[in-house]
Amino acid sequence: MIQNIIDFVGKTKSNLRLRTLCSSISREDKETFDLLLSDSDLKEVLVSESPLLLGIAVAEVSDIYYLKKLLALGLDPNMPDNMGLYPIHKATETGNVAAVEVLLNSAADPNASDPSGVTALHIANSFDGLSEISDLLIRMGANIYQRDKLGKRYLM
């Protein structure tokens, strides 16, 4: 029983630090962000929350500082969130070229597909103004022939 209480308190403490870390990214508060990242006990929690943290880092802020630091800690750019979206999908959708490039240079799969079979290249080819991302994805190995689950290729 006492071990259960200790585990609960430890988990609650980690969740509070995780929420604070997410908030520091959204507010672009580098000081708090760096302070929390220096907590070695938090690293395991951070890695397990890769999709959440990387998603915030690519979609909520334009400064790739946060993305680079999280990836340097070992967060996985090839882990989907609970909706099946990958960080590369979110970076592409928001038009964050720098984030897409950082993710690809950190071994993100350019052909990762969501539950509907949609890839980052499909997204880039579906919106005006994302040709730079489309070209980058193709240079980094995106399959231009890959179809979604409805059979569409999204070639522009």
Rosetta blueprint (number, residue, H / E / L):
1 M L
2 I H
3 Q H
4 N H
5 I H
6 I H
7 D H
8 F H
9 V H
10 G H
11 K H
12 T H
13 K H
14 S H
15 N H
16 L H
17 R H
18 L H
19 R H
20 T H
21 L H
22 C H
23 S H
24 S H
25 I H
26 S H
27 R L
28 E L
29 D L
30 K H
31 E H
32 T H
33 F H
34 D H
35 L H
36 L H
37 L H
38 S L
39 D L
40 S H
41 D H
42 L H
43 K H
44 E H
45 V H
46 L H
47 V H
48 S H
49 E L
50 S H
51 P H
52 L H
53 L H
54 L H
55 G H
56 I H
57 A H
58 V H
59 A H
60 E L
61 V L
62 S L
63 D L
64 I L
65 Y H
66 Y H
67 L H
68 K H
69 K H
70 L H
71 L H
72 A H
73 L L
74 G L
75 L L
76 D L
77 P L
78 N L
79 M L
80 P L
81 D L
82 N L
83 M L
84 G L
85 L L
86 Y L
87 P H
88 I H
89 H H
90 K H
91 A H
92 T H
93 E H
94 T L
95 G L
96 N L
97 V H
98 A H
99 A H
100 V H
101 E H
102 V H
103 L H
104 L H
105 N H
106 S L
107 A L
108 A L
109 D L
110 P L
111 N L
112 A L
113 S L
114 D L
115 P L
116 S L
117 G L
118 V L
119 T L
120 A H
121 L H
122 H H
123 I H
124 A H
125 N L
126 S L
127 F L
128 D L
129 G L
130 L L
131 S H
132 E H
133 I H
134 S H
135 D H
136 L H
137 L H
138 I H
139 R H
140 M L
141 G L
142 A L
143 N L
144 I L
145 Y L
146 Q L
147 R L
148 D L
149 K L
150 L L
151 G L
152 K L
153 R L
154 Y L
155 L L
156 M L
